[in-house]
Amino acid sequence: MDLKQLEHFVAAAEEQHFTRAARRMNIVQSGLSASIRALEQEMGAALFVRTTRRVELTIAGRVLYERALQIIAGVHDARRAVAAINGLERGTLSLGTCASLNAFFDLPLLLGEFHALHPDVEIRLCHSTAANLMGKVKDGSIDLAFLPLYEKNREIVSMPIASDRLIVAHPLDHPLAERQCVSLHSLAGETFVDFQLDQGTRRIVDRAFASINVSRKTALEVGDVQVLLDLVARGFGIALVPGTFVTARAASSTVPRIGITTLRKPAIKWELAAVFSGREGAAQSRNPAVAAFTEVLKKVRPESIFS
């Protein structure tokens, strides 16, 4: 049974005439008759009493007629619902974000731009670590996440938002204060204050040290960059952080000062990205709202989305 057979059957039932029903469905009369015969064979019952002038529903036909109307109406409702989703007349957009990204990225501004264009799309926002958000994107729990890009995956599409380099943050009285530039190898004996294991920046740093086969000591692990930098300033260790975080801190006179030293080349690249599920090399997603959101993201120029 398919939808066309049911539509042919309903037309014949309402017109009480195969020729008029065929004309209504814009097919030849023999095609409609064949469609209804196939339906009767599948149902295992005669659906019409046929005469030379008209056709009438049998008892089985009347039962099927009521159900067929419901089925056809349901299919049409489903089509309208899908069209509404594709047209962004309804739907949801689930987003995720990490801590301390406001130094790079004005998310409320972006959400406001999207909401102004698509006010009927419900926006849901969650806050978590990069690793947790990446997992949620992969399993479809959220549509898109903003996070430090610590891995690339064929299942994930990434859109760069901002790029930075990691620098060494240290106490003002640390021996590193006398040096403008150091190698990653030279930091092997230092004590680190670091982010928690499931945060994107921590994974980037761990990968960099692993690539040169150097181990390091981590004294404290925290989830917030400002707490991390406060601990560095008070002498608990050094840290590798995006330079923008340190620059933003230097602009404040109410927090303890820290020193900075750059890394020799090759630098450790830190990239903030929007990631969502899709085919590699193509900005495609299961949710049409994601495509609309990324279009807004592309149109909002960096000078208006960055602090």
For each residue, the residues with C-beta under 8 A, 3 or more apart:
1: 5 6 39 42
2: 5 6
3: 6 7 71 72 75
4: 7 8 35
5: 1 2 8 9 35 36 38 39
6: 1 2 3 9 10 39 68 71 72
7: 3 4 10 11 25 72
8: 4 5 11 12 21 25 27 32 35 36 39
9: 5 6 12 13 35 36 39 47 64 65 68
10: 6 7 13 14 65 68 69 72
11: 7 8 14 15 21 24 25 32
12: 8 9 15 16 17 18 21 32 36 48 55
13: 9 10 16 48 57 61 65
14: 10 11 21
15: 11 12 18 20 21 24
16: 12 13 54 55 56
17: 12 20 21 54 55
18: 12 15 21 22 29 32 33 36 55
19: 22 23 29
20: 15 17 23 24
21: 8 11 12 14 15 17 18 24 25 32
22: 18 19 25 27 28 29 31 32
23: 19 20 26
24: 11 15 20 21
25: 7 8 11 21 22 32
26: 23
27: 8 22 31 32
28: 22 31 32
29: 18 19 22 32 33
30: 33 34
31: 22 27 28 34 35
32: 8 11 12 18 21 22 25 27 28 29 35 36
33: 18 29 30 36 37
34: 30 31 37 38
35: 4 5 8 9 31 32 38 39
36: 5 8 9 12 18 32 33 39 40 47 48
37: 33 34 40 41
38: 5 34 35 41 42
39: 1 5 6 8 9 35 36 42 43 47
40: 36 37 43 45 46 47
41: 37 38 44
42: 1 38 39
43: 39 40 47 60 64
44: 41
45: 40 58 60
46: 40 49 58 60 61
47: 9 36 39 40 43 57 58 60 61 64
48: 12 13 36 55 56 57 58 61
49: 46 55 56 57 58
50: 55
51: 54 55 56
52:
53:
54: 16 17 51
55: 12 16 17 18 48 49 50 51
56: 16 48 49 51
57: 13 47 48 49 61 62 65
58: 45 46 47 48 49 61 62
59: 62 63
60: 43 45 46 47 63 64
61: 13 46 47 48 57 58 64 65
62: 57 58 59 65 66
63: 59 60 66 67
64: 9 43 47 60 61 67 68
65: 9 10 13 57 61 62 68 69
66: 62 63 69 70
67: 63 64 70 71
68: 6 9 10 64 65 71 72
69: 10 65 66 72 73
70: 66 67 73 74
71: 3 6 67 68 74 75
72: 3 6 7 10 68 69 75 76
73: 69 70 76 77
74: 70 71 77 78
75: 3 71 72 78 79
76: 72 73 79 80
77: 73 74 80 81
78: 74 75 81 82
79: 75 76 82 83
80: 76 77 83 84
81: 77 78 84 85 90
82: 78 79 85 86
83: 79 80 86 87
84: 80 81 87 89 90 91
85: 81 82 88 89 90 91 288
86: 82 83 288
87: 83 84
88: 85 91 118 120 121 288 289 292
89: 84 85 120
90: 81 84 85 120 121
91: 84 85 88 120 121 122 287 288 289
92: 121 122 123 124 287 289
93: 114 121 122 123 124 143 144 287 289 290 293
94: 124 125 126 141 142 143 144
95: 111 123 124 125 126 142 143 144 145 146
96: 125 126 127 128 133 136 137 142 144 145 146 147
97: 101 107 125 126 127 133 145 146 147
98: 101 127 128 129 130 133 145 146 147 148 199 200
99: 127 199 223 224 225
100: 103 224 225 226 245
101: 97 98 104 105 107 146 272
102: 105 106 107 307
103: 100 244 245 248 307
104: 101 161 162 164 244 272 306 307
105: 101 102 110 146 161 162 272 305 306 307
106: 102 109 110 304 305 306 307
107: 97 101 102 110 111 146
108: 111 112
109: 106 112 113 300 304 305
110: 105 106 107 113 114 296 297 300 305
111: 95 107 108 114 115 123 125
112: 108 109 115 116
113: 109 110 116 117 296 300
114: 93 110 111 117 118 121 123 292 293 296
115: 111 112 118 119 121 123
116: 112 113 119
117: 113 114 292 296
118: 88 114 115 121 289 292
119: 115 116
120: 88 89 90 91
121: 88 90 91 92 93 114 115 118 289 292
122: 91 92 93
123: 92 93 95 111 114 115
124: 92 93 94 95 142
125: 94 95 96 97 111
126: 94 95 96 97 133 136 142
127: 96 97 98 99
128: 96 98 132 133 136
129: 98 132 133 196 198 199 200 223
130: 98 133 134 147 148 150 198 199 200 201 203
131: 134 135 150 197 198 199 200 203
132: 128 129 135 136 198
133: 96 97 98 126 128 129 130 136 137 142 145 147
134: 130 131 137 138 145 147 150 151 156 275
135: 131 132 138 139 141
136: 96 126 128 132 133 139 140 141 142 145
137: 96 133 134 140 141 142 143 144 145 156 275 276 277
138: 134 135 153 155 156 277
139: 135 136
140: 136 137 277 286
141: 94 135 136 137
142: 94 95 96 124 126 133 136 137 145
143: 93 94 95 137 276 277 285 287 289 290 293
144: 93 94 95 96 137 274 275 276 285 290 293 294
145: 95 96 97 98 133 134 136 137 142 274 275 276
146: 95 96 97 98 101 105 107 161 272 273 274 275
147: 96 97 98 130 133 134 150 200 272 273 275
148: 98 130 199 200 201 204 270 271 272 273
149: 152 158 160 200 271 272 273 275
150: 130 131 134 147 200 201 203 204 207
151: 134 203
152: 149 156 158
153: 138 156
154: 280
155: 138 277 278 280
156: 134 137 138 152 153 275 276 277 278
157: 275 276 277 278 279 280 281 282 283 284 285
158: 149 152 273 274 275
159: 273 274 275 283 294 297
160: 149 163 271 272 273
161: 104 105 146 272 273 274 297 305
162: 104 105 244 271 272 302 306
163: 160 269 270 271 272
164: 104 242 243 244 269 270 271 272
165: 242 243 262 263 267 268 269 270
166: 201 204 205 208 240 241 242 243 263 267 268 269 270
167: 240 241 242 243 246 260 261 262 263
168: 176 182 187 238 239 240 260 261 262 263
169: 229 232 238 239 240 241 246 258 259 260
170: 174 176 177 232 238 239 258 259 260 261
171: 174 177 232 233 234 235 238 258 259
172: 177 233 257 258 259
173: 177 235
174: 170 171 177 235 238 259
175: 178 179
176: 168 170 179 182 238 259 261
177: 170 171 172 173 174 259 261
178: 175
179: 175 176 182 261
180: 261 262
181: 261 262 263 264
182: 168 176 179 186 187 261 262 263 264
183: 186 187 263 264
184: 187 208 209 212 214 263 264 268
185: 188 212 214
186: 182 183
187: 168 182 183 184 190 214 216 238
188: 185 214 215 216
189:
190: 187 216 217 237 238
191: 217 218 219 236 237 238
192: 216 217 218 219 237 238 239 240
193: 218 219 220 222 228 231 232 236 237 238 239
194: 202 205 218 220 221 222 228 239 240
195: 199 201 202 205 221 222 223 225 228
196: 129 199 202 221 222 223
197: 131 202 203 206 221
198: 129 130 131 132 202 203
199: 98 99 129 130 131 148 195 196 202 203 223
200: 98 129 130 131 147 148 149 150 203 204
201: 130 148 150 166 195 204 205 240 241 242 270
202: 194 195 196 197 198 199 205 206 221
203: 130 131 150 151 197 198 199 200 206 207
204: 148 150 166 200 201 207 208 268 270
205: 166 194 195 201 202 208 209 240 268
206: 197 202 203 209 210
207: 150 203 204 210 211
208: 166 184 204 205 211 212 240 268
209: 184 205 206 212 214 215 216
210: 206 207 213
211: 207 208
212: 184 185 208 209
213: 210
214: 184 185 187 188 209
215: 188 209
216: 187 188 190 192 209
217: 190 191 192
218: 191 192 193 194 221 237
219: 191 192 193 236 237
220: 193 194 231 236 237
221: 194 195 196 197 202 218
222: 193 194 195 196 227 228 231
223: 99 129 195 196 199 227
224: 99 100 227 228
225: 99 100 195 228 229 241 245
226: 100 229 230 249 255
227: 222 223 224 230 231
228: 193 194 195 222 224 225 231 232 239 241
229: 169 225 226 232 233 239 241 245 246 249 255 258
230: 226 227 233 234 255 256
231: 193 220 222 227 228 234 236 237
232: 169 170 171 193 228 229 235 236 237 238 239 258
233: 171 172 229 230 255 256 257 258
234: 171 230 231 256
235: 171 173 174 232
236: 191 193 219 220 231 232
237: 190 191 192 193 218 219 220 231 232
238: 168 169 170 171 174 176 187 190 191 192 193 232
239: 168 169 170 192 193 194 228 229 232
240: 166 167 168 169 192 194 201 205 208 263 268
241: 166 167 169 201 225 228 229 245 246
242: 164 165 166 167 201 245 246 270
243: 164 165 166 167 246 247 260
244: 103 104 162 164 247 248
245: 100 103 225 229 241 242 248 249
246: 167 169 229 241 242 243 249 250 258 260
247: 243 244 250 251
248: 103 244 245 251 252 307
249: 226 229 245 246 252 255 258
250: 246 247 257
251: 247 248
252: 248 249 255
253:
254:
255: 226 229 230 233 249 252
256: 230 233 234
257: 172 233 250
258: 169 170 171 172 229 232 233 246 249
259: 169 170 171 172 174 176 177
260: 167 168 169 170 243 246
261: 167 168 170 176 177 179 180 181 182
262: 165 167 168 180 181 182 267
263: 165 166 167 168 181 182 183 184 240 267 268
264: 181 182 183 184
265:
266:
267: 165 166 262 263
268: 165 166 184 204 205 208 240 263
269: 163 164 165 166
270: 148 163 164 165 166 201 204 242
271: 148 149 160 162 163 164
272: 101 104 105 146 147 148 149 160 161 162 163 164
273: 146 147 148 149 158 159 160 161
274: 144 145 146 158 159 161 294 297
275: 134 137 144 145 146 147 149 156 157 158 159
276: 137 143 144 145 156 157 285 290 294
277: 137 138 140 143 155 156 157 285 286
278: 155 156 157 282 283 284 285
279: 157 282 284
280: 154 155 157
281: 157
282: 157 278 279
283: 157 159 278 291 294
284: 157 278 279 291
285: 143 144 157 276 277 278 288 290 291
286: 140 277 290
287: 91 92 93 143 290 291
288: 85 86 88 91 285 291 292
289: 88 91 92 93 118 121 143 292 293
290: 93 143 144 276 285 286 287 293 294
291: 283 284 285 287 288 294 295
292: 88 114 117 118 121 288 289 295 296
293: 93 114 143 144 289 290 296 297
294: 144 159 274 276 283 290 291 297 298
295: 291 292 298 299
296: 110 113 114 117 292 293 299 300
297: 110 159 161 274 293 294 300 305
298: 294 295
299: 295 296
300: 109 110 113 296 297 304 305
301: 304 305
302: 162 305 306
303: 306
304: 106 109 300 301
305: 105 106 109 110 161 297 300 301 302
306: 104 105 106 162 302 303
307: 102 103 104 105 106 248
